[in-house]
């Protein structure tokens, strides 16, 4: 599995979530089992000033590995699994709190749901625009948006095309379903994360 999200942005007068010009080192998990690792960077072009990524090879033979990387040379987020590996990746924007937890469940739950403050996404459009530069297999992307720990929503995009360089997916806010409370208030967003291949 290989995917590059070139820009994750709100449509119309675009609020860029991440232009991926700030580099982040390659992380590789070649040990099967639900125990992963985190990395955080700060820089320009990132909503809230910080980006966290997580990678865990939850299953696969010992010679297989799963890799997550941000490559500044292509201004992209790149997530990759070798053949037979079942890696899960997370990319997160929630301000300065570093991600924690080594299992996928603990990693997902470690988000700071108010870390971005109260960003008003409705000032910038009605949905997300995700550009996929390359993929060699179908894959799911789960998007989660939080107002706080009691009110948040989720949407799963099942990307089914095999190769589609430069394809952009528009995901309207209205497609998100409530997970807790009244769901995310798009006029008051406190955190975002995307989960790959779960």
C-alpha positions as CSV (number, residue, x, y, z in Angstrom):
1,X,0.0,0.0,0.0
2,X,1.4,3.4,-0.9
3,X,-0.5,6.7,-0.6
4,X,0.5,10.3,-0.7
5,X,-1.8,12.9,0.5
6,X,-0.3,16.0,-1.1
7,X,-2.6,18.5,0.6
8,X,-5.4,18.0,3.1
9,X,-7.3,21.2,2.8
10,X,-10.7,22.8,3.4
11,X,-12.3,23.8,0.1
12,X,-13.2,27.3,-1.1
13,X,-10.9,29.9,0.5
14,X,-8.6,27.0,1.4
15,X,-7.4,26.5,4.9
16,X,-4.4,24.3,4.3
17,X,-4.2,21.5,7.0
18,X,-0.7,20.5,5.9
19,X,1.3,21.2,2.7
20,X,4.0,18.7,3.9
21,X,6.9,21.0,3.2
22,X,8.2,20.4,6.7
23,X,10.1,17.1,6.6
24,X,9.6,14.2,9.0
25,X,12.0,11.3,9.3
26,X,11.2,7.8,8.0
27,X,9.9,5.4,10.6
28,X,10.0,1.6,10.0
29,X,8.3,-1.1,12.1
30,X,9.5,-4.5,11.0
31,X,8.3,-6.4,14.2
32,X,4.8,-7.9,13.9
33,X,2.5,-7.2,16.8
34,X,0.4,-4.3,18.0
35,X,3.2,-2.1,19.2
36,X,4.1,1.0,17.3
37,X,6.0,4.3,17.5
38,X,5.4,8.0,17.3
39,X,7.2,11.0,15.8
40,X,6.4,14.7,16.0
41,X,7.7,17.7,14.1
42,X,6.9,21.4,14.2
43,X,7.1,23.9,11.3
44,X,5.4,26.1,8.8
45,X,2.6,24.9,6.6
46,X,1.1,22.7,9.4
47,X,-2.2,23.6,11.0
48,X,-1.5,24.2,14.7
49,X,2.2,24.2,14.0
50,X,2.8,20.5,14.9
51,X,2.3,17.2,13.0
52,X,2.4,13.7,14.7
53,X,2.7,10.4,12.8
54,X,2.4,6.9,14.2
55,X,3.2,3.5,12.6
56,X,2.5,0.0,13.8
57,X,3.0,-3.3,11.9
58,X,0.1,-5.2,13.6
59,X,0.7,-8.4,11.7
60,X,3.1,-10.0,9.1
61,X,6.1,-12.2,8.9
62,X,9.4,-11.1,10.6
63,X,11.1,-10.2,7.3
64,X,8.2,-7.9,6.3
65,X,7.9,-4.4,7.4
66,X,5.6,-1.4,7.3
67,X,6.8,2.1,6.8
68,X,5.4,5.6,7.4
69,X,7.2,8.6,6.2
70,X,6.8,12.2,5.3
71,X,8.9,13.1,2.3
72,X,9.6,16.8,1.9
73,X,11.1,16.2,-1.6
74,X,7.6,15.4,-2.9
75,X,5.6,17.5,-0.4
76,X,3.7,14.4,0.5
77,X,2.7,12.1,3.3
78,X,3.7,8.6,2.3
79,X,2.4,5.4,4.0
80,X,3.6,2.1,2.8
81,X,3.2,-1.6,3.7
82,X,5.4,-4.4,2.3
83,X,3.6,-7.4,0.8
84,X,2.0,-9.4,3.6
85,X,2.4,-6.7,6.3
86,X,-0.7,-5.2,8.0
87,X,0.5,-1.8,9.1
88,X,-1.7,1.0,10.4
89,X,-0.6,4.6,10.2
90,X,-2.0,7.7,11.9
91,X,-1.3,11.4,11.0
92,X,-2.5,14.0,13.5
93,X,-2.9,17.7,13.9
94,X,-3.8,18.7,17.5
95,X,-1.3,21.3,18.5
96,X,1.9,20.6,20.6
97,X,0.9,17.5,22.6
98,X,3.0,14.6,21.3
99,X,1.1,11.4,20.5
100,X,1.5,8.5,22.9
101,X,0.5,4.9,23.3
102,X,2.0,2.0,21.5
103,X,-1.1,0.0,20.5
104,X,-3.3,1.4,17.7
105,X,-6.2,1.8,20.1
106,X,-4.1,3.7,22.7
107,X,-2.5,5.8,19.9
108,X,-5.9,6.8,18.5
109,X,-7.1,7.8,22.0
110,X,-4.1,9.9,22.9
111,X,-5.3,12.9,20.8
112,X,-5.6,16.3,22.4
113,X,-9.2,17.0,21.3
114,X,-8.9,20.8,21.9
115,X,-5.3,21.3,21.0
116,X,-6.0,23.5,17.9
117,X,-8.2,25.8,19.8
118,X,-11.5,26.8,18.1
119,X,-10.7,26.8,14.4
120,X,-13.7,27.8,12.3
121,X,-13.6,25.5,9.3
122,X,-16.9,27.0,8.0
123,X,-15.1,30.2,7.2
124,X,-13.2,28.3,4.5
125,X,-15.6,25.9,2.9
126,X,-17.9,22.9,3.2
127,X,-15.5,20.0,3.1
128,X,-12.0,18.5,2.8
129,X,-10.0,18.2,-0.4
130,X,-7.5,15.3,-0.3
131,X,-5.1,14.8,-3.2
132,X,-3.9,11.2,-3.7
133,X,-0.8,11.1,-5.9
134,X,-0.2,7.4,-6.1
135,X,-1.6,4.1,-4.7
136,X,-1.0,0.5,-5.8
137,X,-3.8,-1.0,-3.8
138,X,-7.3,0.1,-2.6
139,X,-7.2,1.4,1.0
140,X,-9.4,3.1,3.6
141,X,-8.7,6.5,5.2
142,X,-10.6,7.2,8.4
143,X,-10.9,11.0,9.1
144,X,-11.8,12.0,12.7
145,X,-12.6,15.6,13.7
146,X,-13.0,16.8,17.3
147,X,-14.5,19.8,19.0
148,X,-13.6,18.3,22.3
149,X,-13.4,14.9,24.0
150,X,-17.2,14.7,24.3
151,X,-18.1,15.8,20.8
152,X,-16.5,14.4,17.7
153,X,-17.3,12.8,14.3
154,X,-15.8,10.3,11.8
155,X,-15.9,9.5,8.1
156,X,-14.3,6.6,6.3
157,X,-13.2,7.1,2.7
158,X,-12.7,3.8,0.8
159,X,-10.3,4.6,-2.0
160,X,-10.8,1.8,-4.5
161,X,-9.0,2.9,-7.7
162,X,-5.6,1.2,-8.2
163,X,-3.7,4.1,-9.8
164,X,-4.9,7.6,-10.1
165,X,-2.1,10.2,-10.0
166,X,-3.3,13.6,-8.9
167,X,-6.8,12.4,-8.1
168,X,-8.5,14.7,-5.6
169,X,-11.2,13.5,-3.2
170,X,-13.8,16.0,-2.0
171,X,-15.3,15.0,1.3
172,X,-18.2,17.2,2.4
173,X,-18.5,17.9,6.2
174,X,-22.0,16.5,5.9
175,X,-20.8,13.0,5.3
176,X,-19.2,12.7,8.8
177,X,-21.2,10.8,11.3
178,X,-21.5,11.6,15.0
179,X,-19.4,9.3,17.3
180,X,-19.8,11.2,20.6
181,X,-22.1,13.9,21.9
182,X,-23.5,16.1,19.1
183,X,-20.6,15.5,16.9
184,X,-18.0,17.9,15.8
185,X,-18.9,21.6,15.5
186,X,-17.3,22.7,12.3
187,X,-17.2,26.3,13.6
188,X,-15.1,25.1,16.5
189,X,-12.6,22.3,15.6
190,X,-10.1,21.3,18.2
191,X,-8.2,18.4,16.5
192,X,-8.0,16.3,13.4
193,X,-6.5,12.9,12.6
194,X,-6.4,10.5,9.7
195,X,-6.0,6.7,10.1
196,X,-4.7,4.7,7.2
197,X,-5.4,1.0,6.6
198,X,-7.2,0.2,9.9
